[in-house]
Amino acid sequence: MKKNAPPPREYPFRQSLSLFIAPPLTVLILTGQALASGYRVPEQSLNSVATASASIAAVDGADSAYFNPAAMSWLDKERWHGEADLLYINLPHITYTDHTSPARNGSSKTEEFLLPAVHTVSPEFNGMRFGFSLAYPAGLSKRWPAPFPKTFSEDFTLRVIEANPSLSYKLSDTLAIAGGLRLLKASGKVQSNGTIIAGPGPVYSTISRTMEGDAVAFGYNLAASWHPAPSLALAATYRSKVDLDLDGDAALSSSTGFLGNGTPVLALPAGSYSGPGGVSAPVPAVLTLGAAWIFGASTLEFAWDRTFWDAYQQLDFTYPSPQTHPVLAAAFDNPLPKRWAKTDAFRLGLAQRLSEALTLRLGFAIDGNPVPDDTLGFELPDADGRTYAGGLRYRVNDRLDAGFAYLYTDKKTRSVDQTATGGSLNGTFTGTAAHMLALGLSGRF
């Protein structure tokens, strides 16, 4: 049976590899490129959602265990503090419009996630506090059903969960320091299939890949909190890079070569591989500085963070031995350049006490993106973004608070033309955005 001729100018196989299991790990989480630069997810609590993650210097609850463990020292020292949040994330579909052929157009599927986050802080013991957080620092999910995009990312899911124990020590009534461990578990899945140019003529081949893997990795975090005046709080935090070495199983295949009219090219036989496979990718380091001003019933915080995405320079899939079939080697084994760059985010948050029981929080953030035009792909069509957020917290009684928060991230339209550098994309991505809703309970015991 003859195959239909593929659309003109199909994707070079070198790039069809870009269907990577890439950015790091996956397990219990979430999203694809929307809440921050790259595949990072900053918001991990009710207050952080309400303030667009401008909750570092003035963090005043159990979520300090994650965002600034040094600030655990300023909580009521006689009590346990705890918080449980349910985070709902909605990623609307993204539309790709190709500049060369409508046959390459497509839209991703809408993604939805529910993530439980937990934070707790112990009472003070000899100036020390212990904290623990369960959070989701990174993740991806992107599915493209249309023929051209699914050659790169038919199903690209990356999930990460982090257990973060920490310990703070109060050096004085105004200065505290802290450190902690990062224990990350990741799991990922990637599927793709499509037709590529596999040789001059042109000769085509239909390729497919299914890969699944997981990893466990460790890092650390450091923090300092300083209150030089009653109305001023300063903070610095650092979360280390964690390299995720995902190991699992891979199934690769390529068809016998064929011409545009379907004629087989027997000089290019079919190829297949089934066995172990792996890839390494970073959860990048993040440095954050925050300053909060307290005046009356208002607290205004500015935070700046730098995400060190320059740690992600290439994507290299590994197997027990190199792939020898020319199509499988070129599509799935040769390292892919990424060349990501550091990004800066600027965050502004306001906490306004409306009454003794009710507090309003608002937030705004500007975030860059790390992905250069020549390595942008369907698994993460990232762009510079703006985030708008708000929420309410109600003190039910001396022991219990309840609240909700909503966040919206809007990413700019992104157009790329990779044809001059041998890439596959020449088109525009629109509609990249994210919605996040948080419901939370916090208590003091």
C-alpha positions in Angstrom: 0.0 0.0 0.0 1.4 3.4 -1.0 2.0 6.1 1.5 0.6 9.6 0.7 3.3 12.2 -0.1 4.1 14.2 2.9 3.7 18.0 3.0 6.4 19.9 1.2 9.6 20.6 3.2 9.1 18.2 6.0 11.1 18.4 9.2 14.7 17.7 9.2 15.3 14.6 11.4 17.9 16.3 13.4 15.2 18.5 14.9 12.5 15.8 15.1 14.5 14.7 18.1 13.4 17.8 19.8 10.5 15.8 21.1 12.5 15.4 24.2 11.8 14.0 27.5 13.7 17.0 28.4 13.5 19.6 31.0 13.9 17.7 34.1 11.9 15.1 35.6 8.5 14.5 36.3 6.3 12.9 38.9 3.4 14.3 40.7 3.0 17.6 38.9 2.2 19.8 36.6 2.3 22.3 33.9 3.9 23.2 30.8 5.6 26.5 30.5 3.2 29.0 31.9 3.6 30.0 35.4 7.2 31.2 35.2 10.2 31.1 32.9 11.0 27.7 31.4 9.4 24.8 33.3 9.8 26.3 36.8 6.7 26.7 39.1 7.3 29.4 41.8 3.8 29.4 43.4 3.5 26.7 46.1 1.0 28.1 48.6 -2.1 30.3 49.0 -0.2 33.5 49.8 2.3 32.9 47.0 -0.5 32.5 44.4 -2.2 35.7 45.7 1.0 37.8 45.5 2.5 36.3 42.3 5.2 34.8 44.5 6.2 38.1 46.0 6.2 36.4 49.4 9.8 36.2 50.6 10.8 38.9 53.0 7.3 39.3 54.6 6.2 35.6 54.5 4.4 35.1 57.8 3.0 31.6 57.8 3.9 27.9 57.6 4.8 28.4 53.9 7.9 30.2 55.2 9.4 26.6 55.4 9.6 26.6 51.6 9.9 30.3 50.5 12.2 31.6 53.2 12.9 29.1 56.0 14.9 31.8 57.9 11.6 33.6 58.5 10.3 30.6 60.5 12.2 32.3 63.4 9.6 35.1 63.5 6.5 33.0 63.9 4.9 32.4 67.3 7.6 30.4 68.9 5.3 28.4 71.2 3.2 26.9 68.5 3.2 24.5 65.6 2.2 26.1 62.3 0.7 24.2 59.4 -0.9 24.8 56.0 -2.6 22.6 53.5 -3.4 24.0 50.0 -5.0 22.6 47.0 -3.7 24.1 43.7 -5.7 23.8 40.5 -3.9 24.7 37.3 -5.5 25.2 33.9 -3.3 25.6 30.7 -5.4 26.7 27.7 -4.6 25.3 24.3 -1.8 27.0 22.4 -2.2 27.6 18.6 0.7 27.3 16.2 0.3 29.0 12.8 2.9 28.1 10.3 4.2 30.7 7.9 4.9 28.3 5.0 2.0 25.8 4.9 -1.4 25.5 6.6 -0.8 21.7 6.7 1.6 22.4 9.6 -0.8 24.3 11.7 -2.1 22.8 15.0 -3.3 23.4 18.5 -2.2 21.7 21.7 -4.7 20.2 24.1 -5.9 22.0 27.2 -4.2 20.7 30.4 -5.6 20.5 33.9 -3.9 19.6 37.2 -4.7 19.3 40.9 -1.8 19.5 43.3 -1.8 19.3 47.1 0.9 21.3 48.8 1.8 21.0 52.5 3.9 23.2 54.8 4.6 22.9 58.6 6.9 24.6 61.1 7.7 23.4 64.6 7.8 25.4 67.8 11.2 27.0 68.8 13.8 24.9 70.5 16.9 26.8 71.8 16.6 29.3 69.0 16.0 26.7 66.3 12.9 25.9 64.2 12.3 22.8 62.0 10.2 23.1 58.9 8.9 20.8 56.1 7.3 21.4 52.8 5.9 19.2 50.0 5.9 21.2 46.8 6.2 21.0 43.0 9.2 23.1 41.8 9.0 22.2 38.1 7.0 20.4 35.5 5.7 20.2 31.9 2.7 18.8 30.1 2.1 19.5 26.4 0.1 17.3 23.9 -0.2 18.2 20.2 -2.5 16.0 18.2 -1.9 17.6 14.7 0.5 15.9 12.3 3.3 18.4 12.2 3.5 19.3 15.9 3.1 15.7 17.1 6.3 14.8 15.3 8.0 16.6 18.1 5.6 16.4 21.0 2.5 14.2 20.7 2.6 13.7 24.5 5.3 15.4 26.5 4.7 15.1 30.3 7.2 16.0 32.9 6.4 15.9 36.7 8.4 16.8 39.7 7.7 16.6 43.4 9.9 17.9 46.2 10.2 17.1 49.9 12.0 20.1 51.6 13.0 19.7 55.2 14.7 22.9 56.7 16.2 24.2 59.9 16.4 27.9 61.0 18.4 29.5 63.7 17.8 32.9 65.3 21.1 34.7 65.6 19.5 37.8 67.3 16.1 39.5 67.6 16.5 40.9 64.1 18.6 38.3 62.2 18.0 34.6 61.4 19.6 32.1 59.0 18.4 28.8 57.6 19.3 25.8 55.5 17.6 22.8 54.1 17.7 19.7 51.8 15.9 19.3 48.5 14.7 15.8 47.8 13.3 15.6 44.3 11.4 12.7 42.6 10.8 13.0 38.9 9.0 11.0 36.3 8.5 11.7 32.6 6.9 10.4 29.5 7.4 11.4 25.9 5.7 10.2 22.7 6.0 11.4 19.2 5.6 10.2 15.6 5.7 11.7 12.2 7.4 11.9 8.9 10.8 13.4 8.4 13.3 13.9 5.6 15.8 11.2 6.0 18.0 11.7 3.0 18.5 13.5 -0.3 16.0 13.0 -3.0 14.2 13.7 -0.7 13.9 10.3 0.9 11.3 10.2 3.8 11.0 8.0 6.8 8.2 7.7 9.4 9.7 7.7 12.9 8.2 7.2 16.4 9.4 7.2 20.0 8.0 6.3 23.3 10.1 6.9 26.4 9.3 6.7 30.1 11.8 7.3 33.0 12.2 8.4 36.6 14.8 9.8 38.9 15.6 10.7 42.5 18.0 13.6 43.2 19.1 15.9 46.0 20.1 19.5 46.5 20.0 22.2 49.2 18.6 25.6 50.0 19.9 28.5 52.1 18.1 31.6 53.5 18.6 34.7 55.6 16.1 37.1 57.1 16.9 40.5 58.6 14.6 43.0 60.2 16.8 46.2 60.5 13.8 48.2 61.6 10.2 47.4 62.7 8.9 48.6 59.4 11.5 46.9 57.1 12.2 43.3 56.3 14.9 42.0 54.0 15.5 38.5 52.8 17.8 36.4 50.6 17.2 32.8 49.5 19.1 30.4 47.3 17.9 27.1 45.9 20.6 24.9 44.4 20.6 23.3 41.0 19.5 19.7 40.9 20.5 17.5 38.0 17.9 14.9 37.2 19.2 11.8 35.6 16.1 10.1 34.3 16.5 6.4 33.6 13.8 4.1 32.1 12.7 2.4 28.9 12.7 3.5 25.3 11.0 2.2 22.1 12.3 3.7 18.9 11.4 2.9 15.3 11.8 4.2 11.8 10.2 2.9 8.6 11.9 1.9 5.4 12.7 5.0 3.4 10.3 6.1 0.7 9.9 8.8 -2.0 7.2 11.4 -2.1 5.1 9.1 -4.3 5.4 6.2 -1.8 8.0 4.2 -3.7 10.2 2.3 -1.1 13.9 3.1 -0.9 15.4 -0.2 0.1 18.8 1.3 0.6 17.3 2.9 3.8 15.9 -0.1 5.7 13.6 0.1 8.7 15.1 0.4 12.2 14.0 -0.2 15.7 15.3 -0.2 19.3 13.7 -1.4 22.5 15.5 -1.2 25.8 17.0 1.1 28.4 17.2 4.8 27.8 18.0 7.9 29.8 18.4 11.7 29.7 19.8 14.3 32.1 18.3 17.7 32.6 18.5 20.4 35.4 16.1 21.9 37.8 18.0 25.2 37.8 19.3 27.2 40.7 17.3 30.2 41.8 18.6 33.3 43.8 15.9 35.5 45.3 16.2 38.9 47.1 13.2 40.5 48.8 12.4 43.7 50.6 9.1 44.4 52.5 7.9 47.7 53.9 5.2 47.6 56.7 3.1 50.8 57.2 -0.1 50.6 59.2 -2.3 47.9 57.9 -0.3 47.5 54.7 2.7 45.5 53.7 4.3 46.1 50.3 7.0 43.6 49.1 9.3 43.7 46.1 11.2 40.6 45.1 13.7 39.9 42.4 14.7 36.4 41.4 17.3 35.1 38.9 16.8 31.6 37.5 20.0 30.1 36.2 18.7 28.4 33.1 22.2 28.6 31.5 22.7 25.2 33.2 20.6 23.8 30.3 22.9 23.8 27.3 22.0 20.6 25.6 19.7 17.6 25.7 21.4 14.3 25.3 19.6 11.0 25.3 21.7 8.0 26.3 21.4 4.2 25.7 23.7 1.3 26.7 25.4 1.8 23.3 25.1 4.3 20.6 22.3 3.9 18.0 23.8 2.6 14.7 20.8 3.0 12.4 21.4 6.3 10.7 17.8 7.6 11.1 17.5 6.5 14.8 20.9 7.9 15.6 20.2 11.3 14.0 16.6 11.6 15.3 17.0 10.2 18.8 20.7 9.9 19.8 22.6 12.9 18.7 22.8 15.7 21.4 20.4 18.6 20.8 21.6 22.1 21.5 19.4 24.1 23.9 21.6 27.1 24.9 19.1 28.5 27.4 19.9 31.8 29.2 19.5 33.1 32.7 16.2 34.9 33.4 15.1 37.6 35.7 11.7 38.0 37.3 10.4 41.1 39.1 7.5 40.6 41.6 5.4 43.1 43.5 3.0 42.1 46.2 0.6 43.9 48.6 -1.0 42.6 51.8 -3.8 44.9 53.0 -5.5 44.1 56.3 -9.1 45.0 55.8 -10.2 44.1 59.3 -8.9 42.1 62.2 -10.1 38.9 60.4 -9.8 39.7 56.7 -6.7 40.3 54.6 -6.5 41.1 50.9 -3.5 40.2 48.8 -2.6 41.4 45.3 0.4 40.6 43.1 2.0 41.4 39.8 5.1 39.9 38.1 7.2 40.3 35.0 9.1 37.3 33.9 11.5 36.6 31.1 11.9 33.4 29.2 15.2 31.4 28.7 14.6 29.8 25.3 16.4 31.3 22.2 14.5 31.4 18.9 16.7 28.7 17.3 16.0 26.0 19.9 12.3 26.7 20.6 10.1 23.7 20.2 6.6 22.4 20.6 7.4 20.8 24.0 7.9 24.3 25.5 7.0 27.3 23.3 7.8 29.7 26.0 7.7 33.5 25.9 8.0 36.6 28.2 5.1 36.8 30.5 3.0 39.0 32.8 1.3 37.6 35.9 -1.7 39.1 37.7 -2.9 37.7 41.1 -5.1 38.3 44.1 -6.7 36.6 47.0 -8.4 36.8 50.4 -7.5 35.2 53.7 -10.0 35.0 56.6 -9.0 34.4 60.2 -11.8 32.1 61.5 -10.4 32.1 65.0 -7.1 32.2 66.9 -6.2 28.7 65.5 -7.6 28.6 62.0 -7.4 30.6 58.7 -9.0 29.9 55.4 -8.6 31.6 52.0 -8.5 31.4 48.3 -6.4 33.0 45.6 -6.3 33.3 41.8 -3.5 33.9 39.4 -3.4 34.5 35.7 -0.3 34.4 33.5 -0.3 35.8 30.0 2.6 35.0 27.7 3.4 37.1 24.6 2.9 35.9 21.1 6.1 34.2 19.9 7.2 34.1 16.3 10.3 32.1 15.2 12.0 31.3 11.9 14.5 28.5 12.3 14.9 27.7 8.6 18.2 29.7 8.2 19.8 27.6 10.9 18.5 24.2 9.7 15.6 24.1 12.1 12.0 23.1 11.5 9.8 25.9 12.8 8.8 29.0 10.9 5.6 30.2 12.5 3.8 31.9 15.4 2.6 30.6 18.8 -0.4 32.3 20.3 -2.6 31.8 23.3 0.1 30.7 25.8 -1.4 31.4 29.2 -2.1 29.8 32.6 -4.8 30.0 35.3 -4.1 29.0 38.9 -6.6 28.7 41.7 -5.6 28.0 45.3 -7.7 27.0 48.3 -6.0 26.8 51.6 -6.4 26.2 55.3 -3.7 27.1 57.9 -3.6 26.5 61.6 -1.6 27.2 64.8 -1.6 24.6 67.5 
